[in-house]
Amino acid sequence: MQKLFAIFCIGLLACSMTTVSARSCKALVIAGGADLGSYEAGVIQGLVQAYNELGQVSEVYWDVISGVSVGAITAVGLGQFPKEQTVEMANWVVNLWENISKSDVYSNYLGGVVQGFLFEESLFKTDPLRAFLKKNVTRKQTRKLVIGVTNANTGEYERYNESLSDADLIEAVMCSSAVPAFFPYQIFKGNTYFDGGVVRAADVFGAIDRCKELVDDVSQITVDVILVTSKTFEQDVPDDLKPIKVGTLSQKVKDHHNARRSLLEAYEAFPTINWRHIINPQTKLPDADFPFNFNHKQLLQMIDQGRNEGRAAVQQHTSYESSRNGNDETSNLSLSAKLAFMDAYEAVFDRYNISYNKTTSA
């Protein structure tokens, strides 16, 4: 009897070990970008729709959602939905962005931007954003979250997660989206915080770290990344730039390079991860020059562009997966990932006149 019991226990242990080793983790990384978050919402819906139509909606059952700045706002919204409500989640976030307006995000001081510039810590107030979050983030978080913030006291990038109370989670998102000069910095847990995008345009490492809590090996991690910066940086700069536009332009340049650097650093640190979808606008987004307008017509255009590009990414991925050689030495990379990494390497190498071998590109 004791032998049978011992065999039974060993069997249970073996099954448990098999179950753990067979686990996987899917992560979604959402970059910052103010009202360009509407594009990201469209991409999310496009991915979900396309996989759902293939009967593979579980492919977008993300276990971890990482967001910076506006990506943090979207992340806490998505995190309210359990995996089995992924289709509803995607429809909800698009509906949110279809109906958002500038007055939901920020407002002027009584004396306008002059008061903000001369007497306040920012040009605009974000009391409306806090009210908007309290209205729309009302359910418990069901997934692992990463909310990236910049600590102004230490200069360090920090992360908060779903373990916060509901009220504190909203405050963490307020910190992550506090664009310096435009929006007021936030005091939270005894520190001064502003936009996480100051340090990281997209927090890939944070998503990977949370996934490592669920898997035994990083090769069991699948990462999807949504960026709002296009492949190349092209900007018509007028001769009469005003201070606000100067600040916006400098932020765009920084985000463009930060996004590439974050991708390269993550890939070089974790080359065996399944880098699946790395999606960024194929054409310039309508409100890319000054993404604080929250113009309804432009928001709808960006949602449509994101939706179409999300669906196209799934079609490209499935076609590539079915046709490629199983012995491909970069088999952990999807086509979009290969192209994104090669674009990033090319931008870096060309900048410093370093020669490199392009034969590995897709």
QUILIN-V780611 format. One record per helix or strand. SS is the DSSP state (H for helix, E for strand). FROM is the first residue (numbers start at 1). LEN is the number of residues. Records with the same first field share a line. If there is no record, write none. Layout:
SS = FROM-LEN, FROM-LEN
This chain:
H = 2-20, 34-20, 57-4, 70-9, 83-17, 102-3, 112-8, 127-10, 166-11, 196-3, 204-8, 218-3, 243-27, 296-28, 335-17
E = 25-6, 64-5, 107-1, 124-2, 144-8, 157-4, 183-1, 186-3, 191-5, 221-6, 274-6, 333-1
